[in-house]
Amino acid sequence: MEKRKLGNGLEVSAIGLGCMGLSYGYGPATDIQDAIKLIRAAFDRGVTFFDSAEAYGPFKNEELLGEALAPFRDEVVIATKFGFKNGNVQEGMDSRPENIRAVTDAALKRLKTDRIDLLYQHRVDPNVPMEDVAGAVKDLVQAGKVKYFGLSEAGVQSIRKAHAVMPVTALQSEYSLWWREPEAEVIPALEELGIGFVPFSPLGKGFLTGAINENTQFDSADFRNIVPRFSPEARKANQAMVDLIGEIAEQKQATRAQVALAWVLAQKPWIVPIPGTTKLHRLEENLGAADVTLTTDDLRKIEEAASAITIEGARYPQHLQQRVGK
């Protein structure tokens, strides 16, 4: 698979693997041996960029990644995140420098490694100055425990403050054909500062693949149950975007997922999406997007058609929306 560069020189596969769903967020965790097989299958197919966080589980996902990637640790880039009290999203944020140091040491053990390639702040902590967060990560870089620094779901002001203290290599945020808000302020700021962009949920949490409709029932532990954009009414209204992607997919002899990912890849050469999956055939389908080329004409057609579609429903419930874009 072709490689792309994030920020100040971190080279990764053009498509990475978001590993959260193997342990957390979308219903019961995948069997550990099956998850290890999937991660290793991704590596065998050219993926070198794997995304985790202490909060996924908590802790289970990092342990899984450490086990799965141990045989070829030096050939891959591991990204993980700090920023929640005790690694628990429900307990709120904690980006105090002493917590960042403690989390990093614990993550190194779970990941069976001596360095974290890309360490993100999971969410901006309103109680800790961004300069202190960036300074703490800078110290970890100087100590050799971390190689690159990232932010997740941060707003432009926080990105600039962090970057002034410690160069930010990547910003991770949601971005796809049905969530394009980063285009307004975030992407121009990243371009100006030379920071890479790592979109999560580039397939709209599965919706853009066409595998979900208004009648789909999610597992009781599935995060999408509380997302306004996944209410049955919103799903029905948003089907128009899935239909549009389907039309392009037919012309390209590709799948909807491949077109949705190819669209993200076509936006900037320093964008690296990290779709997640628990299934080998979906992994292979997603990676096939790297071979789908959307021409300038294709992109113009998508733009014209998409601009006529209004996406219904917020992407987060209110209590989680307050944690993003700060």
RODO-2510 file (C-alpha; in nm, 4 decimals, decimal comma):
residues 326
     n   res          X          Y          Z
     1     m     0,0000     0,0000     0,0000
     2     e     0,1167     0,3551    -0,0677
     3     k     0,2484     0,5579     0,2266
     4     r     0,1570     0,9053     0,3417
     5     k     0,3350     1,1506     0,5717
     6     l     0,1698     1,3055     0,8753
     7     g     0,2965     1,6375     1,0030
     8     n     0,6664     1,6562     1,0727
     9     g     0,7679     1,3325     0,9051
    10     l     0,5687     1,0397     1,0469
    11     e     0,5269     0,7953     0,7569
    12     v     0,2277     0,5583     0,7698
    13     s     0,0153     0,3482     0,5354
    14     a    -0,2394     0,5597     0,3438
    15     i    -0,5187     0,3807     0,5329
    16     g    -0,4774     0,2842     0,8970
    17     l    -0,6820     0,0607     1,1256
    18     g    -0,8951     0,2096     1,4008
    19     c    -0,8958    -0,0627     1,6671
    20     m    -1,1539     0,0762     1,9135
    21     g    -1,4437    -0,1359     1,7904
    22     l    -1,2575    -0,4575     1,8634
    23     s    -1,2846    -0,3866     2,2366
    24     y    -1,5320    -0,1066     2,2953
    25     g    -1,8153     0,1094     2,1690
    26     y    -2,0055    -0,1144     1,9297
    27     g    -2,1403    -0,3966     2,1446
    28     p    -1,9593    -0,7018     2,2873
    29     a    -1,5800    -0,7130     2,2460
    30     t    -1,4412    -0,9348     1,9708
    31     d    -1,2861    -1,2627     2,0853
    32     i    -0,9199    -1,1845     2,1594
    33     q    -0,7755    -1,4476     1,9243
    34     d    -1,0058    -1,3330     1,6425
    35     a    -0,9053    -0,9706     1,7058
    36     i    -0,5345    -1,0601     1,6982
    37     k    -0,5885    -1,2418     1,3675
    38     l    -0,7623    -0,9364     1,2204
    39     i    -0,4860    -0,6959     1,3287
    40     r    -0,2185    -0,9261     1,1865
    41     a    -0,4186    -0,9662     0,8648
    42     a    -0,4203    -0,5882     0,8311
    43     f    -0,0415    -0,5817     0,8674
    44     d    -0,0067    -0,8596     0,6090
    45     r    -0,2080    -0,6443     0,3676
    46     g     0,0123    -0,3376     0,4090
    47     v    -0,1378    -0,1508     0,7051
    48     t     0,1337    -0,0003     0,9240
    49     f    -0,0764     0,2447     1,1309
    50     f    -0,2806     0,1175     1,4266
    51     d    -0,4930     0,3385     1,6523
    52     s    -0,5814     0,2672     2,0157
    53     a    -0,6485     0,4475     2,3475
    54     e    -0,6345     0,3680     2,7171
    55     a    -1,0093     0,4417     2,7275
    56     y    -1,0989     0,1618     2,4837
    57     g    -1,1934    -0,1078     2,7296
    58     p    -1,0529     0,0639     2,9386
    59     f    -0,7032    -0,0735     2,8766
    60     k    -0,8117    -0,3908     2,6911
    61     n    -0,7469    -0,2490     2,3466
    62     e    -0,3872    -0,1510     2,4198
    63     e    -0,3198    -0,4995     2,5648
    64     l    -0,4692    -0,6541     2,2519
    65     l    -0,2581    -0,4364     2,0232
    66     g     0,0587    -0,5100     2,2206
    67     e     0,0004    -0,8826     2,1810
    68     a    -0,0981    -0,8664     1,8132
    69     l     0,1828    -0,6372     1,6962
    70     a     0,4691    -0,7787     1,9064
    71     p     0,6135    -0,9974     1,6229
    72     f     0,6621    -0,6958     1,3940
    73     r     0,6673    -0,4032     1,6371
    74     d     0,9461    -0,2189     1,4554
    75     e     0,7569    -0,2229     1,1244
    76     v     0,4425    -0,0492     1,2507
    77     v     0,3294     0,2844     1,3946
    78     i     0,1251     0,2595     1,7151
    79     a    -0,0949     0,5498     1,8196
    80     t    -0,2662     0,5699     2,1576
    81     k    -0,4296     0,8366     2,3743
    82     f    -0,4430     0,9762     2,7260
    83     g    -0,6861     1,2170     2,8851
    84     f    -0,9591     1,0494     3,0922
    85     k    -0,9596     0,9834     3,4662
    86     n    -0,8586     0,6222     3,5246
    87     g    -0,8965     0,5666     3,1501
    88     n    -1,2737     0,5892     3,1964
    89     v    -1,4714     0,8184     2,9651
    90     q    -1,7532     0,8378     3,2234
    91     e    -1,5235     0,9906     3,4874
    92     g    -1,4331     1,2988     3,2860
    93     m    -1,1037     1,4450     3,1714
    94     d    -0,7599     1,4343     3,3322
    95     s    -0,4681     1,5769     3,1366
    96     r    -0,2593     1,6848     3,4338
    97     p     0,1093     1,6362     3,3472
    98     e     0,1535     1,3784     3,6259
    99     n    -0,1354     1,1767     3,4830
   100     i     0,0069     1,1986     3,1301
   101     r     0,3358     1,0574     3,2605
   102     a     0,1640     0,7778     3,4550
   103     v    -0,0638     0,6835     3,1640
   104     t     0,2306     0,6732     2,9229
   105     d     0,4305     0,4398     3,1462
   106     a     0,1295     0,2100     3,1904
   107     a     0,0526     0,2144     2,8157
   108     l     0,4116     0,1195     2,7300
   109     k     0,3733    -0,1951     2,9406
   110     r     0,0347    -0,2844     2,7909
   111     l     0,1639    -0,2262     2,4387
   112     k     0,4767    -0,4351     2,5087
   113     t     0,6992    -0,1615     2,3723
   114     d     0,9620     0,0913     2,4745
   115     r     0,8075     0,3859     2,2866
   116     i     0,4716     0,5139     2,1672
   117     d     0,4962     0,6359     1,8090
   118     l     0,2078     0,8842     1,8270
   119     l     0,0575     0,9961     2,1589
   120     y    -0,2689     1,1907     2,1396
   121     q    -0,4551     1,3925     2,3971
   122     h    -0,7958     1,2230     2,3663
   123     r    -0,9997     1,5348     2,4453
   124     v    -0,8995     1,8886     2,5405
   125     d    -0,9104     1,9243     2,9201
   126     p    -1,0612     2,2628     3,0179
   127     n    -0,8868     2,2446     3,3570
   128     v    -0,5304     2,2062     3,2282
   129     p    -0,3600     2,4718     3,0115
   130     m    -0,2755     2,3304     2,6696
   131     e     0,0800     2,4596     2,7095
   132     d     0,1208     2,2307     3,0135
   133     v    -0,0131     1,9310     2,8207
   134     a     0,2193     1,9947     2,5256
   135     g     0,5103     2,0527     2,7662
   136     a     0,4489     1,7198     2,9387
   137     v     0,4476     1,5361     2,6058
   138     k     0,7612     1,7241     2,4981
   139     d     0,9355     1,5901     2,8104
   140     l     0,8242     1,2361     2,7190
   141     v     0,9613     1,2824     2,3666
   142     q     1,2941     1,4001     2,5075
   143     a     1,2965     1,0944     2,7373
   144     g     1,2503     0,8670     2,4335
   145     k     0,9150     0,7286     2,5513
   146     v     0,7107     0,9052     2,2809
   147     k     0,8044     0,9950     1,9232
   148     y     0,5234     1,2217     1,8003
   149     f     0,2427     1,4296     1,9565
   150     g    -0,1199     1,4432     1,8458
   151     l    -0,4528     1,5964     1,9474
   152     s    -0,8009     1,4486     1,9100
   153     e    -1,1169     1,6530     1,8450
   154     a    -0,9364     1,9762     1,9393
   155     g    -1,0367     2,3177     1,8094
   156     v    -0,8064     2,5548     1,6195
   157     q    -0,7146     2,7647     1,9245
   158     s    -0,5967     2,4570     2,1187
   159     i    -0,4085     2,3257     1,8150
   160     r    -0,2177     2,6540     1,7811
   161     k    -0,1363     2,6711     2,1539
   162     a    -0,0072     2,3127     2,1606
   163     h     0,1897     2,3477     1,8361
   164     a     0,3747     2,6539     1,9700
   165     v     0,5174     2,4415     2,2550
   166     m     0,5587     2,0998     2,0912
   167     p     0,5042     2,0405     1,7184
   168     v     0,1725     1,8610     1,6641
   169     t     0,2103     1,5802     1,4107
   170     a    -0,1559     1,4862     1,3677
   171     l    -0,5056     1,5902     1,4585
   172     q    -0,7591     1,3110     1,4832
   173     s    -1,1257     1,4032     1,4368
   174     e    -1,4362     1,2725     1,2698
   175     y    -1,4511     1,3496     0,8980
   176     s    -1,6508     1,1953     0,6152
   177     l    -1,9038     1,2780     0,3469
   178     w    -2,1654     1,3209     0,6191
   179     w    -1,9525     1,5192     0,8662
   180     r    -1,7593     1,7952     0,6933
   181     e    -1,7324     2,0592     0,9635
   182     p    -1,3485     2,0302     0,9782
   183     e    -1,3361     2,1906     0,6320
   184     a    -1,4435     2,5277     0,7741
   185     e    -1,1554     2,6044     1,0115
   186     v    -0,9628     2,2937     1,1129
   187     i    -0,8303     2,1682     0,7787
   188     p    -0,7065     2,5155     0,6682
   189     a    -0,5251     2,5545     1,0036
   190     l    -0,3662     2,2093     0,9694
   191     e    -0,2495     2,2956     0,6180
   192     e    -0,1006     2,6235     0,7380
   193     l     0,0836     2,4586     1,0282
   194     g     0,1920     2,1431     0,8440
   195     i    -0,0071     1,9045     1,0647
   196     g    -0,1499     1,5748     0,9343
   197     f    -0,5181     1,4824     0,9640
   198     v    -0,6392     1,1390     1,0795
   199     p    -1,0157     1,1058     1,0262
   200     f    -1,1972     0,8514     1,2406
   201     s    -1,5421     0,7232     1,1389
   202     p    -1,4656     0,7963     0,7695
   203     l    -1,7561     0,5605     0,6892
   204     g    -1,9976     0,7474     0,9150
   205     k    -1,9830     0,4792     1,1876
   206     g    -2,0919     0,2270     0,9242
   207     f    -2,3831     0,4238     0,7824
   208     l    -2,2177     0,5244     0,4544
   209     t    -2,1548     0,1597     0,3638
   210     g    -2,5262     0,1041     0,3054
   211     a    -2,5322    -0,1780     0,5635
   212     i    -2,7554     0,0221     0,8021
   213     n    -3,1098     0,1442     0,7412
   214     e    -3,3950     0,2918     0,9479
   215     n    -3,4938    -0,0562     1,0704
   216     t    -3,1486    -0,1698     1,1847
   217     q    -3,1377    -0,2729     1,5512
   218     f    -2,8097    -0,2100     1,7360
   219     d    -2,6750    -0,4155     2,0259
   220     s    -2,7754    -0,2701     2,3658
   221     a    -2,4097    -0,1801     2,4355
   222     d    -2,3685    -0,0017     2,0999
   223     f    -2,2757     0,3671     2,1281
   224     r    -2,4915     0,4491     1,8238
   225     n    -2,8072     0,3995     2,0324
   226     i    -2,7474     0,7401     2,1945
   227     v    -2,6339     0,9273     1,8826
   228     p    -2,9079     1,1592     1,7444
   229     r    -2,7839     1,1003     1,3883
   230     f    -2,8695     0,7305     1,4323
   231     s    -3,2303     0,7774     1,5364
   232     p    -3,4590     0,5865     1,2952
   233     e    -3,5961     0,9178     1,1597
   234     a    -3,2466     1,0564     1,0943
   235     r    -3,1357     0,7328     0,9307
   236     k    -3,4323     0,7488     0,6962
   237     a    -3,3599     1,1116     0,6068
   238     n    -2,9869     1,0509     0,5616
   239     q    -3,0357     0,7619     0,3210
   240     a    -3,0020     1,0193     0,0402
   241     m    -2,6271     1,0398     0,1035
   242     v    -2,5936     0,6607     0,0946
   243     d    -2,7839     0,6566    -0,2356
   244     l    -2,5512     0,9195    -0,3837
   245     i    -2,2414     0,7220    -0,2823
   246     g    -2,4063     0,4110    -0,4280
   247     e    -2,4483     0,5780    -0,7686
   248     i    -2,0798     0,6709    -0,7838
   249     a    -1,9807     0,3242    -0,6599
   250     e    -2,1738     0,1631    -0,9431
   251     q    -1,9955     0,3786    -1,2013
   252     k    -1,6587     0,2950    -1,0465
   253     q    -1,7333    -0,0758    -1,0019
   254     a    -1,6486    -0,0288    -0,6365
   255     t    -1,8416    -0,0513    -0,3088
   256     r    -1,9940     0,2379    -0,1172
   257     a    -1,7310     0,1997     0,1552
   258     q    -1,4525     0,2230    -0,1024
   259     v    -1,5962     0,5387    -0,2586
   260     a    -1,6523     0,7026     0,0812
   261     l    -1,2901     0,6294     0,1794
   262     a    -1,1535     0,7282    -0,1619
   263     w    -1,3324     1,0636    -0,1239
   264     v    -1,1589     1,1244     0,2115
   265     l    -0,8200     1,0249     0,0653
   266     a    -0,8724     1,2596    -0,2302
   267     q    -0,9199     1,5688    -0,0136
   268     k    -0,5530     1,6166     0,0872
   269     p    -0,2335     1,4098     0,0488
   270     w    -0,1712     1,4361     0,4257
   271     i    -0,5046     1,2824     0,5297
   272     v    -0,4938     0,9231     0,6598
   273     p    -0,8329     0,7719     0,7490
   274     i    -0,8549     0,4956     1,0110
   275     p    -1,1712     0,2934     0,9429
   276     g    -1,2390     0,0225     1,1983
   277     t    -1,3914    -0,3202     1,1511
   278     t    -1,4164    -0,6581     1,3191
   279     k    -1,4505    -0,8561     0,9948
   280     l    -1,1775    -0,9662     0,7549
   281     h    -1,3894    -0,9169     0,4406
   282     r    -1,4686    -0,5587     0,5495
   283     l    -1,1006    -0,4944     0,6187
   284     e    -1,0129    -0,6102     0,2679
   285     e    -1,2943    -0,4017     0,1206
   286     n    -1,1772    -0,0901     0,3059
   287     l    -0,8155    -0,1341     0,1999
   288     g    -0,9341    -0,1699    -0,1602
   289     a    -1,0312     0,1998    -0,1430
   290     a    -0,6636     0,2873    -0,1916
   291     d    -0,6995     0,1567    -0,5486
   292     v    -1,0119     0,3605    -0,6300
   293     t    -0,9280     0,6863    -0,8063
   294     l    -1,1839     0,9633    -0,8070
   295     t    -1,1179     1,2079    -1,0922
   296     t    -1,1637     1,5819    -1,0639
   297     d    -1,4906     1,5316    -1,2515
   298     d    -1,6041     1,2592    -1,0072
   299     l    -1,5252     1,4844    -0,7114
   300     r    -1,7117     1,7759    -0,8696
   301     k    -2,0196     1,5586    -0,9260
   302     i    -2,0097     1,4326    -0,5684
   303     e    -1,9702     1,7900    -0,4411
   304     e    -2,2667     1,9180    -0,6423
   305     a    -2,4944     1,6322    -0,5396
   306     a    -2,3827     1,6329    -0,1742
   307     s    -2,4403     2,0071    -0,1400
   308     a    -2,8104     1,9470    -0,2087
   309     i    -2,8397     1,6948     0,0777
   310     t    -2,9066     1,8071     0,4342
   311     i    -2,7769     1,5612     0,6935
   312     e    -3,0163     1,5206     0,9868
   313     g    -2,9184     1,4666     1,3506
   314     a    -2,6260     1,5720     1,5696
   315     r    -2,3163     1,3507     1,5612
   316     y    -2,2952     1,3378     1,9421
   317     p    -2,5485     1,3612     2,2244
   318     q    -2,5230     1,6967     2,4041
   319     h    -2,3088     1,5801     2,6995
   320     l    -2,0407     1,4473     2,4616
   321     q    -2,0674     1,7373     2,2169
   322     q    -1,9420     1,9651     2,4951
   323     r    -1,6065     1,7823     2,4870
   324     v    -1,5175     1,8488     2,1235
   325     g    -1,3831     2,1412     1,9263
   326     k    -1,2377     2,3157     2,2324
***
